[in-house]
Every structure is written in structure tokens, then in C-alpha cells.
């Protein structure tokens, strides 16, 4: 089967799961193929998480989700060097960024410091943990969500440097 036929078949499957969002589905695949990331803005309960999970499954990619809240730390996103008392050694524990499709759910609820932990990840497809560079799998695709402006009480607006990492913002 040709690449175009595979792409069309994958889009058709996702369109059956996420009904009525054909344009969004097509733009999601366009962004992935372009090496970009997507920011989804919609009210809660509109299927954003389901879309991201189904998308990862259709492309046969590993899915990971981070639920952003004000208490999430940058190391919760990227990972840490963990001291293992049994071995008396530090062990690298990569965070949820180690996936093909990362759902950054309600990204604007995280503090600016935590939001910025995604900058290197999104731009360079790698993360640095205590001086050790960890390359992320290919493809690496971030689908971030945020609620519309009118329901953004207790949120932190995404800075321009963060918004610049998204190829598309879809409503």
C-alpha cells in the first residue's frame, strides 16, 4: 500500500472515532508529518484526550499523558536522577516525555517554569537531566490542550517562546 493510501486509511479510522472533526484530524496528521506540534483549545469534555490516545494508537506510537497542575515540577515532566538505596547508585528515570505522542493536558495550568521544561523537548526532541542528554523516540509529537480564555481562572498564559513551538493551534 502506498504512503498516501496508508495516510488516508489512518485518517479515516480516526475520523470514525472522533466524529465531526474531520478538519482537525487532517491537520493533526499534517502537523505530525511536518514535524510540528499541536495546541488544542476546547472546553472540557470535548474529546481531546480521546483524540490524542486514538491518534497514538493509529500511528502505532507510545502514548504518554501529563496532567498539568500548579504543583507539577519540571522534573515531573522530563525526569530525574533517582538515588536507589539498594544499589547505592543514581539511576536515570526519564519522565513521561519518553513517548511518541505526549498529551500535555491543560498545559496552561502549569507554572511558567514547568511550561518551559517542554521547550527543549519540543524543539530538539531531547531532554537534559542532570547534564545527561536523553534523545526522545521518533516520531515525537506533542498535543497540548488548554481551555478557552473565558474559563482560565488559575492559569498561566503560555509565553511567546512556548507558543512558538506549536505549528498549529486548533479549536
N, C-alpha and C positions, 0 to 999 in steps of 0.2 A: 504494500500500500504506500502511495506517495506521501510525502510530508504534508502537503496541503490537505489531502484526504484525511490523514490522521488528526490534523488540527481541527478540521471541520467536524469530524466524528466526536472528538473530545468536547468541543463547544456544544454540540447537540446534546450530549449526555448531561453536561452541566445545566443547560437550558431546561432540561426535563426536571432537574432537581430544584433549580431556582427559577420558578415560573414568572414570566412577565418582566424579566430583567435582561433581555437579550443583548441590549447595547452594553450594559455593564459587564456581562460575560465576555463579549467580544473584546472590550477594552482591557479586561483583566489579562487575557491571553496576549494582546498586543503589547502590554506593558512588560509581561514576562519575557517575550521574545525580543524586546528592545533592551532588556537588562535594567529596567526601571522598577520602581516600587509604587504602590498604590495607597492612597489615603481615602478611605470610605467614610462619608459623613451621612448619618441617617439616625433616625430616632431609635431608641432601644426596642428590641423585639422584632426587627425588620429582616432578620436572616443573615446578618453579616458574618457571624461565626459559622453558621451552616455553609455559607458560600465558601469561606476560606477552607474549611475542612474538606468539603467536597472537591474543591479545586486541587488540593494537595493529593487527595486520593486518585483523582483522574490523571494527574501527571505522574503518578506513582512516586510521589515525594514524601519525605518525612515531615510531619506536621508538628508544630510546637506553638503553644499559646502563652502569652504573658498577660495577666490581668493587671493593668496599671492602676495603682492607688498611690496616695501621697507617701505611704511608708515603704514603697518599693525602692530599693537601693540600686545603684549602678551594677554592683557585683551580683545582684539577683538576676540581672539581665545577661551579663557577659560571662560570669563565672568567678571562681576564686581558687587560690591555693589553699587547700584544706590540710590541716595537720592531723595525721592519722596516729593516734596514741598507740595503737597496736604495733605499727611498724616504725614509729618514731621518725617518720618522714613526711614531708609535704607532698600532697597529691593534687594534681590539676583536676578541677571539676568545672568543666565548661557548662555555662548556663544554657537556657532554652534557645539561645541564638543558634545553636548547633542543629540546624534543621534546613530543609529545602524551602518550606513555606512557614514563615513566622507570622503569627497573628499578634500584633501589638494592640491589644484590646483597650480601648479608651485611653489612648496614649496621652491625651491632654489632661488626664487626672494625675499624671506623674509630675514630680518636681522638675524644673528645668535641668538640674544636674543629672537626673536619671534619664530624661529625654536625650540628653547629649551623649549618653553611653551608646546610643544607637548610631551616632554619626559615623564613626569609623566602620562599624559593622555594615551599614547601608552603602557607604561609598566604596570601601575597599574589600568587602566580603571577607573580612578577617576581624579578629579581636585580639587585643593585647592584655594578658592577665599577668600582673607582676613581672613585666618585661618579657614574657614568653608569648610569641605570636602564634595564634591558632587560626588556621585557614578554615573557612566555612565550606560546606559542600556546594557543589554546583548542580543545578541552579540554586541560587539563594534569592528568595523573593519575600519582601515584607509587605504584608497587608495590614495597615494600621487603621484603626477605627477611632472616630470621635463623634460625640453627639453634637447636634446643631447648636449654634450660638445661643439661642434662647433658653437652652437647658444646661448651660455651662456654669452653674454655681459650683464653686470649689474646684475650679480647673485652672490650669496654667496654659496660656496660649502657646502654640508652637512657635519658636523663634524662626526667623527667616532662614537661618542655616539649616534647620531641621526640615522646613517646608521645601527647601531647595533639593532635598534628597528624594522627593517624590516626583515621579514622572507625571502622574495624574492624580487629580482629586475627583472622585466620583460621588454623586449624590444618589 
